[in-house]
Amino acid sequence: MTNPTTSGVHHVGLTVSQLERSAAFFTELLGWREVKRNPAYPAIFVSDGKVMVTLWQALDEPVVAFDRRRNVGLHHLAFAIESEAQLRALHQRLVDAGVEIQFAPESIGAGPAKHFICFDPSGVRIEFTWPGPSA
């Protein structure tokens, strides 16, 4: 098959243990907007205008944390950042907010692309990537 049958990402669904706090991570710290809620599930849908993330509340207690080295599933979720200055400013905003950072902005391989990874309040690994200057 030479032509893909898909045309991009519509949404990503994440099961979270801290529904309201995870939603606030996206809306308050990243500037996303809440699209809707489904109290029956419960779920909160958030979007940056290009992609939607559906946050589903884990219903069973105790919740089991995802181990990226042992579980099949989402290793991390990566979002594009438009400039290195925005990448650094976002990193500082998250640090100031007390978000757990796995590593600060650093080069990807030999660069010039840079990235950093943090954890949302439910422990989901989130990567922010700047691809480097446009050619």
N, C-alpha and C positions, 0 to 999 in steps of 0.2 A: 504494500500500500504506500503510495507516494504523498497523498494528501491527508493530513490529520483530520480526524472527525470532530475534534474539540477546538475551541477558540479562546482559550485562556481559563483563568480560575474564576468561578462564580463566587464561591465562598469556601471557607475552611471551618469545620466544626471541631471545637475543642471541648473536652470534658474537663471541668474545673471543680475544685473543692471550695473555692471562695468566690461565688458568683458575683456578688456586688463589688468586691474588691478587685476582681479581675476586670470587670466592666469599667471601673473607675481608672484602672491602669491605662486602658485604651482611650477613654474619653477625657480624663483630666490630665494625664501626663503626655499622651500622644496627640491630643486634639481631635480625635475621631468623634463621630456623632453616634448616638444611640438611634438605631433604626426602628426597633420594636422590641417588645417583650412577649413572652409566652409563659404566663404564670402557671399554667397547667403542667408544663414539663418539669421544672422551670428552665427558661432560657432567656438570654439577652443577646440581641443582634447588634453589632457595631460595624461601622464602615468608615474608611478614609476617603470614600468617593470613587475608589477604583476596585477595591476588594472588600468583601464582607467577611467578618469572623463571627461565627455563632458560638456563643459560650453556653454550654449545657451544664447544669448543676449535677455533680455526682450525687447519687441518691443513697448509696450504700455506705455505711460506716463500719469500720474505719476505712477511709479511702486509702488506696494503694498508690504510692508515688511511682511515676514512670522512671525506669532506668534505661537511658539511651543505649547502654551497652548490652542489655540483656533482653529488652522487650522489642517485639515487632510493633512498629507504629511510628508516630511522628517524632523524629529525632530533634528537630527544631523548626521554627517558623521564621523565615527571613523576609525583611521589608527593605525596600530600596530607599536610600536617602540621597537627596539631590546634590549636596556639597559636603566637602570635608568639614567646613565650619559648622554646618548643621549637624553633622555626625558628632562632633565634639560638644556642641551645645546641648544636644539631646543626652549624651552621656552624662554631662554635668547635672542636667535637670533631674535625671534618674538617681544619680548619686545623692543629690540634695534631698530628694524625696525618700531616701532610705531603701531604694530598690536594690535587691541583691544583684551584684554585677559579677559575672563569671570572669571576664577579662575586659580591660579598658581598650579603647580604639588602638588597633595595631594593623600593620600591613598584612594583606593576604598574600602569602608567598613572597615574591620579590617586589610586590606592589605594582603599580601605584594604588590599587584598590585597598580600602581599609574597612574594618568592621569591628564590632564588639558584640558580646552576648550578655544578656541579663536574664532574670527569671521573673515572670509575672507573679502576683501574689499566690497563685495556686501551684507554682513550681514549673510552669511551662517555659521551656527555653526559647527566648526570642532573640533573633539576630538582626542587627541593623547594618546595612552594607552600603558603602559609597563605592561605585565602580571605578573611580578615578576620573581625571579630566577627560573631556570629550576629545576625540581625535580630530 
